Amino acid sequence: MELVHNWCAHAEIRNHGGVGLIAQWTGLPLGMFGMHCDHAPAGGIAGWYLEEGVLDFYDRNCVHCDKRQPVRLPNLIQLVGERDRELARRKEQSERAQAAAEAARDARKERRDALRVGQSPSTCALLDDLESLDHGRSQDARTRIVETARLAPEVVTPPIVEYFFELTSSKAAGCQSEALEVLRLVGADAKRLTTAALRCLAHHDAIDTAAGIVMANPSLGDGSTVEAAVPALIGLANPPRSQLSSYERRLLPGPLLAVFAAQPEQVMRGIERLLDSRLSYPIRTGTAALKVLSPVDPRLLGRFAKTLVTKLVRAHLLIDEDETDRELSMVCSDLQRSLAATLLQDPEPTDQLIADFYESASSEGEARLVRVYEEVFRFAVRGKAALPESLAGVVLSRIIKFASTSKNDKVLSEIIQILRNGSDQLIGAARRSLDVVLGAAAVLDDRLEAFEAAQKLKTNATQLDFLTAQNERTSLYYLRECFSALAAKAAEGDRRATESFVDFLARIDESRAGLSSALLKEANHLIATPEGLNLVLPELYTGLVGASTLVRAAAAQTLGEAGECRIADLPELVLEAFVLLLKDPYVIVHKAAARALGSIALPPHLERQADAALLQLIVVYSSGKDAEDFLPQCMQLYLRRFADQRQLRGGLAAAFVRILNGVPASRELRRLNSMSRFLKDEPEFVDLVIRVLDDEAVSEYGEEDAIDLVYAIPDEQVLKRADDLAKVAFRCSGRSLYVGALVEILTRVGAWTQAVSAITGSWEHVPHTVPMRRRKWTIQLQRVAVQFEAAVAAGDSAQQAALKSEWEGLEKALQDDEKLYAERRNPLPSFFRSHTGG
């Protein structure tokens, strides 16, 4: 940054992204930064690495600039000099490599010239084709070489056969594939040819042709050459997946399978060498081989299971850092997939192996091992088949043990993901071990209570301590909820399991309200059938009238999720208890009841009570400061369910608009839009819309919801408040969507003066700088368009002609500007192209 500031007084660095927590705490310039100048006609790039963006900006703008005001040294020219010296070094290196290639080409020509002596014209023609291929990589020459060997193999005399064997090991000649194919066509010695093909595979040359030759004679290669060729055969059969590319190549597993069938030990040694590597890509190649070969030899995964676990759990020690695999995410993912496949094939021994390594693993290693169990569910999803019962039981048992004992927040987070994404696959196992699952929920509740008690004793906690504690508390809470949900889903539709669930719930001590509420909250799964409802109803009613606020709130939530059919089956006594919760003095309870009310049908006399109770909540919260999103939610529900036209015209709509004018609107735009059809005819609705437009807390994502409110304003109100709407357009001139919507409704009602004023304010807001010049011209086109419509409405022909001329002049200026700076505005950064100026 200092080099940029020293380069020119006009230059500055701007952040084009947000500011993260680390940047806030440390004050360091961390983010998406880029260079800016008010005299620059072309933009640039912003990124985490400022150097590249600065050099790109320099190439686009500073090279051509005559307005530079130097400040001091050192400055940007230092970076430019380093870059230019590096480019010169690379150019010199390239020239040396080119000279060496030309010398090698001359040597190959001398070799071919010596071979011509005593050969027939046809053989000399074949050498001519090799000459042509050496110089120009001609596809026609490649075709002629192969077809000559196919149609006239006698042309390839013994000296030429030897020369083709030489070519199989010469990458510079560029015809290894053709050399192998010619040798195959003329019937060269099979063992020697197979060895040559294996050597090509070892160097990843002529892979397709070489693999075909090896596939024909897989047993002829010796052990070392086969082992060296294994990576290329794997790449042909199933290359490691790419992190970014979506390109899918044609897979050819045949050669690898053939070699494995003929020489399994050599192939396994090749895989072992790959897995023992310290580099990410070879290890990933080894795991790709296991995916191809394990269906053929089920014992293969078990043989490498310990290697896979060791590599995964100690990845930070056994695998080197790799720029192409940041944080080793790809290699760890592939190891996890291979272990998941092993777990699917042999559940109990693999599970025990993972558990043994887990005992001595680091924090990161523990999390990586737990993720293997999550990967098992992804296998099931990709295979579109349920997990085997034996494996589901093993997975459930293991994650319960980890969740019950681990203090590693990363491990707990992984288990939460497993339970959220794979709970459906565990339902059968959970039903067979329902008491264990319910016990896990109880253990997590104990851990959560113990954690809360320990936190109360701590003093002098830092902000970091607070965030860490919050993460741990959240993990324990969600684990308890996840196990409660799993138990409820497992009991659903099974009378015996439902009885066990309800019995466990009934025996929970009153002091453990958190556990009771977590289980009761999930009871909506159990009341999906009339039989289940009858079993759960006593506990549900007890929860509605109980002493615990958590349990009362959970009971209300369960009713809200019960569904229309089950609500109709409920005794009126239960519904009466529910309606009373709307008047409960505790916030958590009446909020839960109000949220559930939207999906609960009530008999007429209880409907009237709910009407009065909800309206009372609206009145109470409208006078408080902590309404948040609850007040708009209640108002939305009341308007949809209870309000009628008589009430709306009698002052309810006006009162609601006044209440909404006191509520922060930025997070409630969708609800405001849904209420606008009830409230838009009130004169004060325009003030509500203006307040929304003036609210700087509305994000870019909320702007479309805000302009929907603008379009909802009736025409007569637009005409009455045209001056106010024009003023708000001026205040919001930096938000083009707002200005466009306001101009549209103003022109819709014929408020031409105000519409022109609104678009003019937007035009004036854009600074008179070179980077913003095109934007200013574009907005000026919009202003001319509005003025032209006004002139048409007024029948002013002279003004129309003048505006037409101004429009054409602006369009020409935009076109000329685009042509003048086309090269500098090339979207490719300068380090991807040669800059020619402009």
C-alpha positions in Angstrom: 0.0 0.0 0.0 2.8 2.4 0.8 4.3 1.9 -2.7 1.0 2.9 -4.2 0.6 6.0 -2.1 4.2 7.0 -2.9 3.7 6.4 -6.6 1.0 9.1 -7.2 -1.0 11.6 -5.1 -4.1 10.6 -7.0 -3.8 6.8 -6.4 -5.6 5.1 -3.5 -6.4 1.6 -2.3 -10.0 0.7 -1.7 -11.7 -2.3 -0.1 -14.2 -3.8 -2.5 -15.5 -6.4 0.0 -16.5 -6.6 3.7 -14.4 -6.4 6.8 -14.0 -9.7 8.8 -13.6 -10.3 12.5 -9.8 -10.7 12.2 -9.5 -7.5 10.4 -11.6 -5.7 13.0 -9.7 -7.0 15.9 -6.2 -6.6 14.5 -6.7 -3.5 12.3 -4.8 -5.2 9.5 -5.8 -4.5 5.9 -7.4 -7.9 5.2 -10.0 -8.1 2.4 -10.6 -7.6 -1.3 -8.4 -4.6 -2.0 -7.8 -2.9 -5.3 -6.2 0.3 -6.7 -8.3 3.3 -7.7 -7.7 6.7 -9.4 -10.2 9.4 -10.4 -8.2 9.8 -13.7 -8.2 6.1 -14.7 -10.4 5.3 -17.7 -10.2 1.5 -17.0 -10.8 -0.4 -13.9 -8.8 -3.3 -12.5 -9.0 -6.3 -10.3 -9.4 -6.6 -6.5 -8.2 -9.5 -4.5 -6.5 -10.8 -1.4 -3.1 -10.4 -3.1 -2.8 -6.7 -3.7 0.4 -6.9 -5.8 -1.2 -8.6 -8.8 -4.1 -6.1 -8.8 -1.8 -3.1 -8.6 0.4 -4.2 -11.5 -2.7 -4.9 -13.6 -4.0 -1.4 -12.8 -0.6 0.1 -13.7 -0.6 -1.7 -17.1 -4.2 -0.5 -17.9 -3.9 3.1 -16.7 -0.6 4.4 -15.3 1.5 3.5 -18.3 -0.5 6.0 -20.4 -1.2 8.6 -17.8 0.0 12.2 -18.0 -1.6 13.4 -14.7 0.7 11.6 -12.3 1.9 13.5 -9.3 4.9 11.7 -7.8 5.2 11.6 -4.0 8.4 9.9 -2.9 10.5 6.8 -3.2 10.3 3.8 -2.9 7.1 3.5 -5.0 5.3 1.4 -7.5 8.1 1.4 -10.0 10.0 -0.9 -7.7 7.3 -3.6 -8.2 7.1 -3.0 -11.9 10.9 -3.3 -12.1 10.9 -6.7 -10.3 8.1 -7.9 -12.6 9.9 -6.8 -15.7 13.1 -8.4 -14.6 11.3 -11.7 -13.9 9.7 -11.5 -17.4 13.1 -10.9 -19.0 14.5 -13.9 -17.1 11.7 -16.1 -18.3 12.2 -14.9 -21.8 15.9 -15.7 -21.7 15.1 -19.2 -20.2 12.6 -19.8 -23.0 15.2 -18.8 -25.6 17.8 -21.2 -24.1 15.2 -24.1 -24.1 14.3 -23.3 -27.7 17.9 -23.4 -28.8 18.4 -26.8 -27.0 15.3 -28.1 -28.7 16.6 -27.0 -32.1 20.0 -28.7 -31.5 18.2 -32.0 -30.5 16.1 -31.7 -33.7 19.2 -31.4 -35.8 20.7 -34.5 -34.1 17.5 -36.4 -34.9 17.7 -35.3 -38.5 21.3 -36.5 -38.8 20.1 -39.9 -37.4 17.3 -40.1 -40.0 19.7 -39.1 -42.8 22.0 -42.0 -41.8 19.1 -44.4 -41.9 18.2 -43.5 -45.5 21.4 -45.2 -46.9 20.4 -48.4 -48.7 16.6 -48.1 -48.0 13.9 -48.3 -50.6 12.0 -45.2 -51.8 9.0 -46.2 -49.8 11.0 -46.4 -46.6 12.6 -43.0 -47.4 9.1 -41.6 -47.8 8.3 -42.9 -44.3 11.4 -41.1 -43.0 10.2 -38.0 -44.8 6.9 -38.2 -42.9 8.9 -38.5 -39.7 10.9 -35.5 -40.7 7.7 -33.5 -41.4 6.2 -34.6 -38.0 9.4 -33.6 -36.2 9.2 -30.1 -37.7 5.5 -29.3 -37.8 3.5 -31.8 -35.7 1.4 -32.3 -38.8 -1.7 -34.5 -38.3 -1.5 -35.6 -41.9 2.0 -36.9 -41.3 0.9 -38.8 -38.2 -1.9 -40.5 -40.2 0.4 -41.4 -43.1 3.0 -43.0 -40.8 0.4 -45.2 -39.1 -1.4 -46.1 -42.3 1.9 -47.0 -44.1 2.7 -49.5 -41.4 -0.9 -50.9 -41.5 -1.0 -51.3 -45.3 2.7 -52.0 -46.1 4.5 -53.4 -43.0 7.4 -54.5 -45.2 8.4 -50.8 -45.5 9.4 -50.8 -41.9 12.7 -52.6 -42.2 14.7 -53.9 -39.1 16.8 -50.8 -38.9 13.6 -48.7 -39.0 12.0 -50.9 -36.3 15.0 -50.2 -34.1 14.6 -46.5 -34.8 10.9 -46.6 -33.8 11.9 -48.3 -30.5 14.2 -45.3 -30.0 11.3 -42.9 -30.7 9.2 -44.6 -28.0 11.5 -43.1 -25.4 12.0 -39.7 -27.1 9.4 -37.2 -25.9 11.0 -34.4 -27.9 10.4 -36.2 -31.2 6.6 -35.9 -30.5 5.6 -39.2 -32.0 5.7 -41.8 -29.2 2.1 -42.8 -29.8 2.7 -43.3 -33.5 5.9 -45.2 -32.8 4.1 -47.6 -30.5 1.3 -48.1 -32.9 3.6 -48.8 -35.8 5.5 -51.3 -33.8 2.3 -53.0 -32.9 1.1 -53.1 -36.5 4.4 -54.6 -37.8 4.4 -57.3 -35.1 7.4 -56.2 -33.2 8.6 -58.4 -30.3 5.7 -58.5 -27.8 7.7 -58.4 -24.6 10.0 -55.6 -25.8 7.0 -53.7 -27.1 5.1 -54.1 -23.8 8.1 -52.9 -21.9 8.4 -49.9 -24.1 4.7 -49.2 -23.6 5.0 -49.5 -19.8 8.0 -47.1 -19.8 5.8 -44.6 -21.8 3.1 -45.0 -19.1 5.7 -44.5 -16.4 6.4 -41.1 -17.9 2.8 -40.4 -18.7 3.5 -40.4 -22.5 1.2 -41.8 -25.2 -1.1 -43.1 -22.5 -4.0 -44.3 -24.6 -1.9 -46.2 -27.1 0.5 -47.6 -24.5 -2.4 -48.8 -22.3 -3.9 -50.6 -25.2 -0.7 -52.5 -25.9 -0.2 -53.3 -22.2 -3.8 -54.5 -21.9 -3.2 -57.0 -24.8 -0.2 -58.6 -22.9 -0.5 -57.6 -19.2 1.7 -60.5 -18.0 4.8 -59.6 -20.1 6.0 -56.6 -18.2 8.5 -57.0 -15.4 7.6 -56.0 -11.8 9.4 -52.7 -11.6 8.1 -51.3 -14.9 4.5 -52.4 -14.1 4.8 -50.7 -10.7 6.0 -47.5 -12.3 3.2 -47.6 -14.8 0.4 -47.9 -12.2 -0.2 -44.1 -11.7 -0.9 -43.6 -15.5 -3.2 -46.7 -15.6 -5.1 -45.3 -12.6 -5.4 -41.9 -14.3 -6.9 -43.6 -17.4 -9.3 -45.7 -15.3 -10.4 -43.1 -12.7 -8.4 -39.9 -12.3 -8.7 -38.0 -9.0 -11.6 -35.6 -9.2 -10.9 -31.9 -9.8 -11.7 -29.2 -7.3 -12.9 -26.7 -10.0 -13.3 -28.3 -13.4 -16.6 -29.9 -14.3 -15.0 -31.6 -17.3 -15.7 -35.4 -17.4 -13.3 -37.4 -19.4 -14.0 -40.9 -20.8 -12.9 -43.5 -18.3 -11.0 -46.6 -19.4 -10.6 -49.0 -16.5 -9.8 -52.0 -18.8 -6.0 -51.7 -18.9 -5.7 -51.3 -15.1 -8.1 -54.2 -14.5 -6.2 -56.4 -16.9 -2.8 -55.7 -15.3 -4.2 -56.2 -11.8 -5.6 -59.6 -12.9 -2.2 -60.7 -14.3 0.1 -59.0 -11.7 -1.9 -58.1 -8.6 1.1 -57.8 -6.3 2.9 -55.3 -8.6 -0.2 -53.2 -8.9 -0.7 -53.2 -5.1 2.9 -52.2 -4.5 2.3 -49.3 -6.9 -0.8 -48.3 -5.0 1.1 -48.6 -1.7 3.9 -46.4 -3.0 1.3 -43.8 -4.0 -0.4 -43.9 -0.6 3.0 -43.6 1.1 3.8 -40.4 -0.7 3.9 -37.1 1.1 2.2 -35.3 -1.8 -1.5 -34.8 -2.2 -2.0 -35.8 -5.8 -0.3 -39.2 -5.7 -2.2 -40.1 -2.5 -5.5 -39.2 -4.2 -4.4 -41.3 -7.2 -3.9 -44.2 -4.9 -7.4 -43.8 -3.4 -8.9 -43.6 -7.0 -7.3 -47.0 -7.7 -9.0 -48.5 -4.7 -12.3 -47.3 -6.0 -11.8 -49.1 -9.3 -10.2 -52.3 -8.0 -12.2 -52.9 -4.8 -15.2 -54.3 -6.6 -12.9 -56.9 -8.2 -11.0 -57.8 -5.0 -13.1 -57.0 -1.9 -10.0 -57.7 0.3 -8.1 -54.8 -1.2 -9.7 -52.1 1.0 -9.0 -54.0 4.2 -5.4 -54.4 3.2 -4.9 -50.7 3.0 -7.3 -49.7 5.8 -4.6 -49.0 8.3 -2.6 -46.9 5.8 -5.7 -44.9 4.9 -6.5 -44.2 8.6 -2.9 -43.3 9.5 -2.6 -40.9 6.5 -5.9 -39.3 7.4 -5.5 -38.8 11.1 -1.9 -37.5 10.7 -2.4 -35.6 7.5 -0.8 -32.5 8.9 2.4 -34.5 9.7 2.5 -37.0 6.8 1.3 -34.9 3.8 3.1 -31.8 2.6 1.3 -28.5 2.0 0.1 -28.1 -1.5 -1.0 -24.9 -3.3 -3.3 -26.9 -5.5 -5.0 -28.6 -2.5 -5.3 -25.8 0.1 -5.6 -27.1 3.7 -5.3 -30.6 2.2 -9.1 -30.7 1.8 -9.2 -32.7 -1.4 -6.8 -35.5 -0.3 -8.5 -35.8 3.1 -11.9 -36.0 1.4 -10.6 -38.8 -0.9 -9.1 -40.7 2.1 -12.4 -40.3 3.9 -14.3 -41.7 0.9 -12.0 -44.7 0.7 -12.4 -45.4 4.4 -16.2 -45.0 4.1 -16.1 -47.6 1.3 -14.1 -49.8 3.7 -16.6 -49.2 6.4 -19.4 -50.2 4.1 -17.6 -53.5 3.2 -16.4 -54.5 6.7 -18.1 -52.3 9.3 -17.0 -53.6 12.7 -13.2 -54.1 12.2 -13.0 -50.7 10.3 -15.0 -48.9 13.0 -12.7 -50.4 15.7 -9.6 -49.3 13.7 -10.9 -45.8 13.5 -11.7 -45.8 17.2 -8.2 -47.0 18.1 -6.6 -44.2 16.1 -9.1 -41.6 17.5 -7.8 -42.2 21.0 -4.4 -40.6 20.1 -5.5 -38.2 17.4 -5.1 -34.4 17.4 -8.1 -32.2 17.5 -8.0 -31.9 13.7 -7.4 -35.6 13.3 -10.4 -36.4 15.4 -12.6 -34.3 13.2 -11.3 -35.9 10.1 -12.0 -39.4 11.4 -15.5 -38.5 12.4 -16.2 -37.1 8.9 -15.7 -40.7 7.6 -19.0 -41.6 9.1 -20.7 -38.7 7.4 -19.1 -39.8 4.1 -20.9 -43.2 4.5 -24.3 -41.4 4.2 -23.1 -39.7 1.0 -22.3 -43.1 -0.4 -25.8 -44.2 0.3 -27.2 -41.0 -1.3 -25.1 -41.5 -4.5 -26.0 -45.2 -4.6 -29.7 -44.4 -4.0 -29.9 -47.2 -1.5 -30.4 -47.5 2.2 -27.5 -48.3 4.5 -27.2 -51.9 5.5 -28.7 -52.4 9.0 -25.5 -53.7 10.4 -23.5 -50.6 9.3 -26.3 -48.2 10.4 -26.1 -49.7 13.9 -22.3 -49.4 14.0 -22.4 -45.8 12.9 -25.1 -44.9 15.4 -23.3 -46.5 18.2 -20.0 -44.8 17.4 -21.4 -41.3 17.0 -23.3 -41.7 20.3 -20.0 -42.5 22.0 -18.2 -39.6 20.4 -21.0 -37.2 21.2 -21.3 -38.3 24.8 -17.6 -37.9 25.6 -15.9 -35.6 23.1 -15.0 -32.0 24.1 -13.7 -31.2 20.6 -16.1 -28.7 19.1 -15.1 -29.7 15.6 -16.1 -33.3 16.3 -19.4 -32.2 17.8 -20.1 -30.1 14.8 -19.4 -33.0 12.5 -21.8 -35.2 14.5 -24.5 -32.6 14.2 -24.1 -32.6 10.4 -24.3 -36.4 10.4 -27.5 -36.4 12.4 -29.0 -33.6 10.3 -28.2 -35.0 6.9 -28.2 -38.7 7.5 -30.8 -39.2 10.3 -33.3 -40.9 7.9 -30.7 -43.6 7.2 -30.4 -44.2 11.0 -34.0 -44.5 11.9 -34.1 -48.3 11.8 -31.0 -48.6 13.9 -32.4 -45.9 16.3 -35.7 -47.8 16.6 -33.8 -51.0 17.7 -31.8 -49.0 20.2 -34.4 -46.3 21.1 -33.4 -46.3 24.8 -29.8 -45.7 23.9 -30.7 -42.7 21.7 -33.0 -41.3 24.4 -30.2 -41.8 26.9 -27.8 -39.9 24.5 -30.2 -37.0 24.6 -30.2 -37.2 28.4 -26.4 -37.3 28.6 -26.1 -34.3 26.3 -28.6 -32.5 28.6 -26.4 -33.3 31.6 -23.3 -32.0 29.8 -25.1 -28.8 28.8 -26.2 -28.2 32.4 -22.7 -28.9 33.7 -21.2 -26.6 31.1 -23.6 -23.8 32.1 -22.8 -24.3 35.8 -19.0 -24.1 35.0 -19.4 -20.9 33.0 -21.1 -19.2 35.9 -18.0 -19.7 38.0 -15.6 -18.2 35.5 -14.4 -14.6 35.9 -12.4 -12.2 33.7 -13.5 -14.0 30.5 -12.2 -12.3 27.3 -14.2 -11.8 24.1 -12.5 -14.9 22.6 -13.4 -16.9 25.7 -17.0 -15.8 25.3 -17.1 -16.8 21.6 -15.5 -20.2 22.3 -18.0 -20.9 25.1 -20.9 -19.8 22.9 -19.8 -22.3 20.2 -19.5 -25.1 22.7 -22.9 -24.3 24.2 -24.5 -24.2 20.8 -23.0 -27.6 19.8 -24.2 -29.3 23.0 -27.7 -27.8 22.6 -28.0 -28.9 18.9 -26.7 -32.4 19.7 -29.4 -32.8 22.3 -32.0 -31.5 19.8 -30.7 -33.9 17.1 -30.8 -37.0 19.3 -34.3 -36.0 20.5 -35.4 -35.6 16.9 -33.9 -39.0 15.9 -35.7 -40.7 18.7 -39.0 -39.2 17.7 -38.6 -40.1 14.1 -37.6 -43.7 15.1 -40.7 -44.0 17.3 -43.1 -42.6 14.6 -45.7 -45.2 13.5 -44.5 -47.8 16.0 -46.8 -48.2 19.0 -44.2 -50.0 21.1 -41.5 -47.4 20.4 -44.0 -44.5 20.9 -44.9 -46.0 24.3 -41.2 -46.1 25.2 -40.7 -42.5 24.1 -43.7 -41.3 26.1 -42.7 -43.3 29.1 -39.2 -41.8 29.0 -40.7 -38.3 28.7 -43.1 -38.9 31.6 -40.3 -40.0 33.9 -38.1 -36.9 33.4 -37.6 -34.9 36.5 -39.3 -31.4 36.5 -35.9 -29.8 37.1 -34.8 -31.0 33.7 -37.0 -28.7 31.6 -34.5 -28.4 28.8 -34.6 -32.2 28.1 -38.4 -32.3 28.4 -38.9 -29.4 26.1 -36.4 -30.9 23.5 -38.3 -34.2 23.4 -41.8 -32.6 23.5 -40.8 -30.3 20.6 -40.2 -33.4 18.5 -43.5 -35.1 19.5 -45.2 -33.8 16.4 -43.7 -36.8 14.6 -45.5 -39.1 17.0 -48.9 -37.5 16.6 -49.0 -38.0 12.9 -51.5 -40.9 13.5 -54.6 -41.0 15.7 -53.0 -43.8 17.7 -49.9 -41.8 18.3 -51.9 -38.7 19.3 -53.7 -40.7 22.0 -50.4 -41.9 23.4 -48.8 -38.5 23.5 -51.9 -36.4 24.4 -51.5 -36.7 28.2 -47.9 -35.4 28.1 -48.8 -32.8 25.6 -51.6 -31.4 27.7 -49.4 -31.6 30.8 -46.8 -29.6 28.9 -49.4 -26.9 27.9 -50.4 -26.3 31.5 -47.1 -27.1 33.2 -44.9 -24.9 35.3 -41.9 -24.8 33.0 -41.9 -22.0 30.4 -39.6 -24.0 28.2 -42.0 -27.0 28.2 -45.1 -24.8 27.6 -43.4 -23.2 24.6 -42.4 -26.6 23.3 -45.9 -27.9 23.6 -47.2 -24.9 21.7 -44.7 -25.4 18.9 -45.7 -29.1 18.7 -49.3 -28.2 18.2 -48.3 -25.7 15.5 -46.6 -28.5 13.6 -49.3 -31.2 14.2 -51.2 -30.6 10.9 -54.8 -29.8 10.2 -56.1 -33.4 10.6 -54.5 -33.9 14.0 -55.7 -30.5 15.3 -59.3 -31.5 14.3 -58.9 -34.7 16.5 -57.8 -32.7 19.6 -60.2 -32.3 22.5 -61.4 -28.8 23.0 -59.8 -28.7 26.4 -56.3 -28.9 24.7 -57.2 -26.0 22.4 -58.4 -23.9 25.4 -55.1 -24.5 27.1 -53.3 -23.4 23.9 -55.3 -20.2 23.6 -54.4 -19.3 27.2 -50.7 -19.4 26.2 -51.3 -16.4 24.0 -51.9 -14.5 27.3 -49.0 -16.0 29.1 -46.8 -13.4 30.7 -43.6 -15.1 29.7 -42.2 -14.0 26.4 -40.9 -17.3 25.2 -44.3 -18.9 25.8 -46.6 -16.3 24.1 -44.2 -15.9 21.2 -44.3 -19.7 20.6 -48.1 -19.7 20.8 -48.4 -16.8 18.4 -46.1 -18.4 15.9 -48.1 -21.7 16.2 -51.5 -20.0 15.9 -51.1 -19.5 12.1 -51.5 -23.2 11.5 -54.1 -24.1 14.2 -57.8 -23.9 13.3 -60.0 -23.0 16.3 -63.7 -23.3 17.0 -65.6 -19.9 16.8 -65.6 -19.0 20.5 -61.9 -19.8 20.8 -61.2 -18.0 17.6 -62.7 -14.8 19.2 -60.5 -15.3 22.2 -57.4 -15.7 20.0 -58.4 -12.6 18.1 -58.5 -10.5 21.3 -55.3 -12.1 22.7 -53.3 -11.5 19.5 -54.5 -7.9 19.2 -53.5 -7.3 22.8 -50.0 -8.7 22.0 -49.8 -6.2 19.1 -50.8 -3.3 21.4 -48.3 -4.3 24.1 -45.4 -4.8 21.8 -46.1 -1.7 19.8 -45.3 0.4 22.9 -42.1 -1.5 23.7 -38.5 -1.4 22.3 -37.8 -5.1 21.9 -40.4 -6.0 19.2 -37.8 -7.2 16.7 -39.5 -9.4 14.1 -42.3 -10.6 16.4 -44.5 -7.6 16.2 -44.7 -7.5 12.3 -45.3 -11.3 12.4 -48.3 -10.8 14.7 -49.6 -8.0 12.6 -49.3 -10.0 9.4 -51.1 -12.9 11.0 -53.9 -10.7 12.4 -54.5 -9.0 9.0 -54.6 -12.3 7.2 -56.8 -14.2 9.7 -58.9 -11.8 11.8 -59.2 -8.4 10.2 -62.2 -7.6 8.1 -62.9 -4.5 5.9 -65.1 -2.9 8.5 -62.2 -3.0 11.0 -59.7 -1.8 8.4 -61.8 1.2 7.4 -62.7 1.9 11.0 -59.1 2.8 11.9 -57.3 -0.5 12.2 -55.3 0.0 9.0 -54.3 3.5 10.0 -53.2 2.3 13.5 -51.2 -0.6 12.0 -49.4 1.8 9.6 -48.5 4.1 12.5 -47.1 1.1 14.5 -45.1 -0.1 11.5 -43.6 3.4 11.1 -41.9 2.8 14.5 -40.5 -0.6 13.7 -37.1 -1.2 12.0 -38.1 -2.1 8.5 -34.8 -3.5 7.0 -35.5 -7.1 8.1 -39.2 -7.1 7.6 -39.6 -6.0 4.0 -41.2 -9.3 2.8 -43.8 -9.0 5.6 -44.5 -5.4 4.8 -45.1 -6.3 1.2 -47.6 -9.0 2.2 -49.4 -6.5 4.5 -49.4 -3.7 1.9 -52.6 -5.0 0.2 -54.4 -4.3 3.5 -52.7 -1.0 4.3 -51.9 0.8 1.0 -55.0 2.9 0.8 -54.1 4.7 4.0 -52.5 8.2 3.4 -49.7 7.4 5.9 -48.7 4.3 3.9 -46.6 6.7 1.7 -44.7 7.8 4.8 -44.0 4.2 5.7 -42.6 3.6 2.2 -40.5 6.8 2.4 -39.1 5.6 5.7 -38.2 2.3 4.2 -36.4 4.0 1.3 -34.5 6.2 3.7 -33.4 3.3 5.9 -29.7 2.7 5.2 -29.9 -0.7 6.9 -31.7 -2.1 3.9 -29.2 -4.2 2.0 -28.8 -4.5 -1.7 -30.7 -7.8 -1.5 -33.6 -6.1 0.1 -33.9 -3.3 -2.5 -36.3 -5.3 -4.8 -38.7 -5.8 -1.8 -38.4 -2.1 -1.1 -39.4 -1.1 -4.6 -42.3 -3.5 -4.5 -43.6 -1.3 -1.7 -43.1 1.7 -4.0 -45.2 0.1 -6.8 -47.9 -0.6 -4.2 -48.6 3.1 -3.6 -52.0 4.0 -5.3 -51.9 6.5 -8.1 -53.9 9.2 -6.3 -51.4 9.1 -3.4 -48.5 9.3 -5.8 -50.0 12.4 -7.3 -50.7 14.0 -3.9 -47.2 13.2 -2.6 -45.2 13.7 -5.8 -43.0 16.4 -4.3 -42.1 14.2 -1.3 -41.4 11.2 -3.5 -39.1 13.4 -5.6 -37.2 14.5 -2.5 -36.7 10.9 -1.3 -35.4 10.1 -4.8 -32.8 12.8 -4.4 -31.8 11.5 -0.9 -31.6 7.9 -2.3 -29.8 9.0 -5.5 -27.1 6.4 -4.9 -29.6 3.5 -5.2 -30.5 3.2 -8.9 -33.3 0.7 -8.3 -35.0 3.1 -5.9 -34.7 6.1 -8.3 -35.9 4.0 -11.2 -39.0 2.8 -9.4 -39.8 6.3 -8.1 -39.4 7.8 -11.6 -41.6 5.1 -13.0 -44.6 5.8 -10.7 -44.2 9.5 -11.1 -44.3 9.3 -14.9 -47.2 6.9 -14.6 -49.4 9.6 -13.0 -48.0 12.5 -15.2 -45.9 14.2 -12.5 -43.2 15.2 -15.1 -41.5 18.0 -13.1 -41.0 15.7 -10.1 -39.8 12.8 -12.3 -37.2 15.0 -14.0 -36.1 16.3 -10.6 -35.7 12.7 -9.3 -33.6 11.4 -12.2 -31.5 14.7 -12.2 -30.7 14.1 -8.6 -29.4 10.6 -9.5 -27.3 12.1 -12.3 -25.8 14.8 -10.0 -24.9 12.2 -7.4 -22.4 10.5 -9.8 -19.0 12.2 -9.4 -17.4 14.0 -12.4 -14.4 11.6 -12.6 -13.0 9.6 -15.5 -13.9 6.1 -14.0 -17.5 7.2 -13.5 -17.9 9.0 -16.8 -19.7 6.2 -18.6 -22.1 5.8 -15.7 -22.8 9.5 -15.7 -23.6 9.5 -19.5 -25.8 6.4 -19.0 -27.9 8.2 -16.3 -28.0 11.3 -18.5 -29.6 9.1 -21.2 -32.3 8.2 -18.7 -32.8 11.9 -17.9 -33.1 12.8 -21.5 -35.7 9.9 -21.9 -37.8 11.3 -19.0 -37.5 14.9 -20.4 -38.5 13.6 -23.9 -41.7 11.9 -22.4 -42.5 15.2 -20.7 -42.1 17.1 -23.9 -44.3 14.6 -25.8 -47.0 15.0 -23.1 -46.7 18.8 -23.4 -46.7 18.7 -27.2 -43.4 20.7 -27.3 -41.9 19.7 -30.7 -38.9 22.0 -30.4 -37.9 20.5 -27.1 -38.3 17.0 -28.6 -35.9 17.8 -31.4 -33.3 19.2 -29.0 -33.5 16.2 -26.8 -33.2 13.9 -29.8 -30.0 15.6 -30.7 -28.7 15.3 -27.1 -29.5 11.6 -27.0 -27.6 10.9 -30.3 -24.6 12.9 -29.0 -24.5 10.9 -25.7 -24.8 7.6 -27.6 -21.9 8.6 -29.9 -19.8 9.6 -26.8 -20.4 6.2 -25.3 -19.5 4.4 -28.5 -16.3 6.5 -29.0 -15.3 5.9 -25.4 -15.8 2.1 -25.7 -13.6 2.0 -28.9 -10.9 4.2 -27.5 -10.4 2.2 -24.3 -11.4 -1.3 -25.5 -8.0 -2.9 -25.0 -7.4 -1.4 -21.6 -10.9 -2.6 -20.4 -10.2 -6.1 -21.5 -11.7 -8.3 -18.8 -8.6 -10.5 -18.7 -6.0 -9.3 -16.2 -2.8 -7.9 -17.8 -0.7 -10.9 -16.6 -2.9 -13.1 -18.8 -2.3 -11.1 -22.0 0.1 -8.8 -23.8 -0.9 -5.2 -23.2 -0.8 -3.0 -26.3 -2.1 0.2 -24.9 -5.0 2.3 -26.2 
